[in-house]
Structure formats: C-alpha cells, structure tokens
Amino acid sequence: MYREASIRWNVQQERDPTFLGTVQDVSGSTIRGILDEGTLSGLTFIEGHGYRIGQIGAFIRIPLGYTDLFGIVSQVGAGAAPERMADSLPYGERWITIQLAGQARRGAAFERGIAQYPTIGDRIHIVTEQDLFRIYGHENNLSYARVGTLASSTSIPALVEVNKLITRHSVVVGATGSGKSTTVAGLIGTLAHPDRYPSARILMFDVHGEYASALKDNASLFRVGANSHSGENDLFVPYWALNFDEFISVAVGGMEDPSCRTAFSDKILELKRRAHLEKPIPGIEIDQITVDTPIPFDIRDLWWDFHTETRARHFADGRPQSRDTWALELDDSGQPVQSGDKNKIIPPRFRPLKDEKNDPEKI
C-alpha cells in the first residue's frame, strides 16, 4: 500500500509541469531548496508560455495549505548549498537560494510579508502567468498605472499603485541610456490620460527640455522667452512665490543694508500673515509662516505702507501719528490735491515741510 501511494505521488510530481524541487533549509525569509532530478534548468513551457527555471530573478511558489508563499531566486548552483553539505551532496550544483517576498491566500490578492514559513520537504513550484496576475494585479484597475511589462512575462503589465506613488517621494535611477526619461514620460503620460484619469493635474519642471515632445498631446508648455510659433506659452512666476532674496533682487535690485533688509523682511512676513488670516490656506498654521513661505499677498500693500511711512508729513498737534494726522497738500477749495490710491499706484501728495513757530498747521 505504501509503495503504491509513493508511486502515485511520484507520478503526480512528474505530471505537474510547475514542480521544481523541495525545501531543504529555512533561515527566516531565506530558504534553500534543491531542484528535483527530473527538473531541467533553463526554459520550460507551460500552456504555451515560457518560464525560466533555476535562474537568478525567477519567481517561485510554495503552497502551504490554503496559502501560497512567493519568492525570488537569488542564488543558484553549488554556492547555494549549505557549506557543511556541499561536498557530500551528489547534486550540489542543483541547489537554489530563495528570498521570500510575500504570500496570498487561495483566491485572494498578494500581500507583502510572511506570516508563516515553509518546512523541510515542502514543494517548490514555478510561478505561472496566472500567479503573476495575483501578484501584480490587473491593468483595468484604476488604482494602478502601467509603466511597462514584466521581463519574466511580457504579457503581464508592470504596474505601480497610483495613490502611493503620488503621496510619497519617488526616484527613478539607472545608468545613462537605460531608459529613465522614457519610463518617466510613459508614467506621466498614463497618469495624465484624459480618459483614464480625467481629473489629473500634473506640474512638471522640465529643466532640460526632455519631455515636451513626448507629452505634447496632453500638456501645455510654459517657458521663459517662449516661442509662440511652436505652441509655447510665456512662463510668469508670481512674486509671492519667490523666496526673500529673489524677491528683493527683482523688486528693488538688491539691498545690502542689514537694517533695511530686516525692515523689508518684517513687512513681508506681516503681509503674508495678514493675508493668511483673511483667507486661510488649509494645512498651514500662522506660526509656521516665514518670509519665504509662498503665500499670496498684495504687493501694493508693501509699496503703500513703505511709501507712507517714509514720506508722510503729519501735523504736529500732539496726537499719535496716523493717517488722520496726514498733512496732505490742499487746493484752493481746501480739498486734497492727491490723496493717493493704492490700487492704482498713485502716491498721496503731502505738504512741504513747515516748522514755523506758533503756526497751527506746523508739520
């Protein structure tokens, strides 16, 4: 009876084209297995699809009851065998080292991390195209954006999760000519597709001019010194988005006097905080605002406040100086010649300085 069961077991293994070998050593998420004698290394075909066997980077599956463990081959050959066993094993070159990556219950989606581990003798299988769909998801899921296809199976799209991509920092690295710009252009093109993500808004700083042609169908190009004949738009940077040094260089052509810089900095900070109080920006607390925080403020307020503080004439009547004590120049009818208009950038006209003794209108 035992012999018959063993024969049936061996026949079942021979009939299963995905069977690779068995687990022989477990050390946390790193396991070592040995390929079955009947398993050929190289390339095998299952249901018309080719799969790599015994090669670094190949995917494997280890079924444990209702859960499948998934891993990636990181080492093959005699070096993958345990040191104490390498000399005594006749098939030392058929060992593989596997790094477990995640798991999935039958019929459920793939999850990173391992909740249970294999034991000695557990079977190792090839990861088929159906398994890869469980790991990488399906392209019609709007939560994922396609960036290409898997190197191990070109019929499976390589997807990235959109929410995690846009809410975290990301970097694309690679050697010169490896396709970094092409990858980014493809990703941006997918995220900006009007049919798939109609509400998407993407701002890209293309300092080297690499992406204009690739994204021209879905993008508007803004450039300093734009060429309107090429469909470019002039780029205007709002003054309130400049940091303090940039703003000073543009507004007044530089400022070396420390006291003047301090006065300008304090006034800009005051105006930005005032603007925030009038129209709060979500996520920004007033005590977090600095002179460099990009908060819209009215530059006319800056001009008006400095102009009137430095050039205003006041009646010397003992009251604290304010707009009520301005000594404006009057016409023959006693009306101000020019009281000023901040919105039109018209300064007020003040009376000439007078300091005559006993003059009730002394200024």
PyMOL commands that set and color helices and strands:
alter all, ss='L'
color gray80, all
select helices_A, chain A and resi 2-15+78-80+83-86+92-94+129-136+162-167+180-191+228-230+239-241+244-251+258-278+286-288+299-311+323-325
alter helices_A, ss='H'
color red, helices_A
select strands_A, chain A and resi 19-27+30-35+42-46+49-53+59-64+67-76+95-105+111-112+123-126+144-149+157-161+222-223+233-234
alter strands_A, ss='S'
color yellow, strands_A
deselect
rebuild
show_as cartoon
